[in-house]
Amino acid sequence: MNVLDSHAATDQEVQDFEHDKSINTLALFRPFFSFIKSNWNHHLADEFVSDFLESYPEHKNNDNEIAIIREHFFSRLTSLRAASSSLKPKQGESKEETEARLTRELNEELLMKRHRSRQITVRLQELIQLDI
């Protein structure tokens, strides 16, 4: 079983929430990954933003910043759902094959990051030499 699946809201919890909105989703902090823009996750986002603003009150009166915080919240849920999917074995893939695929994908990602970092470093050195 996937970690995100075991810590995600169940269909039943989401259905119960539809009938009783008083459920404290933030205390449970179990997103519903089957439908990111569900009422459950919107309520979770509201509670997250409220809790965030208690810790960082300087953002309370700025609707643009609040909207950005909400959007980051939903973006993170989407990223977690995608990560969860990529960690699951593909159809017909053994545990060993899954581990090998994940290791290969990680190494490819790290190689691309090193390559991009080197490109940036070289470009910065060129700009420094041009005194821009």
JODA-V610516 format. One record per residue. N is the residue number from 1. RES is the residue in three letters. OMEGA is omega in whole degrees, -180 to 180 (999 if undefined). Layout:
N;RES;OMEGA
N;RES;OMEGA
//
This chain:
1;MET;-180
2;ASN;-180
3;VAL;-179
4;LEU;178
5;ASP;-177
6;SER;-180
7;HIS;-180
8;ALA;176
9;ALA;179
10;THR;176
11;ASP;-179
12;GLN;178
13;GLU;180
14;VAL;177
15;GLN;178
16;ASP;180
17;PHE;179
18;GLU;-180
19;HIS;-178
20;ASP;-175
21;LYS;-178
22;SER;179
23;ILE;-179
24;ASN;-177
25;THR;-179
26;LEU;178
27;ALA;178
28;LEU;-173
29;PHE;178
30;ARG;-179
31;PRO;177
32;PHE;-173
33;PHE;-179
34;SER;179
35;PHE;-172
36;ILE;-177
37;LYS;179
38;SER;176
39;ASN;178
40;TRP;-178
41;ASN;175
42;HIS;177
43;HIS;177
44;LEU;178
45;ALA;178
46;ASP;-179
47;GLU;177
48;PHE;-179
49;VAL;179
50;SER;179
51;ASP;178
52;PHE;-177
53;LEU;174
54;GLU;180
55;SER;-178
56;TYR;-174
57;PRO;180
58;GLU;180
59;HIS;-172
60;LYS;-173
61;ASN;-179
62;ASN;-177
63;ASP;178
64;ASN;179
65;GLU;178
66;ILE;178
67;ALA;179
68;ILE;178
69;ILE;178
70;ARG;-178
71;GLU;176
72;HIS;179
73;PHE;-179
74;PHE;176
75;SER;180
76;ARG;177
77;LEU;179
78;THR;178
79;SER;179
80;LEU;178
81;ARG;179
82;ALA;179
83;ALA;179
84;SER;-180
85;SER;-177
86;SER;-179
87;LEU;-179
88;LYS;177
89;PRO;174
90;LYS;-179
91;GLN;179
92;GLY;-178
93;GLU;178
94;SER;178
95;LYS;-180
96;GLU;179
97;GLU;178
98;THR;179
99;GLU;179
100;ALA;179
101;ARG;-179
102;LEU;177
103;THR;179
104;ARG;180
105;GLU;178
106;LEU;179
107;ASN;178
108;GLU;179
109;GLU;179
110;LEU;178
111;LEU;179
112;MET;179
113;LYS;178
114;ARG;180
115;HIS;-180
116;ARG;179
117;SER;179
118;ARG;178
119;GLN;-179
120;ILE;-180
121;THR;180
122;VAL;180
123;ARG;177
124;LEU;178
125;GLN;177
126;GLU;180
127;LEU;179
128;ILE;-180
129;GLN;178
130;LEU;180
131;ASP;179
132;ILE;999
//
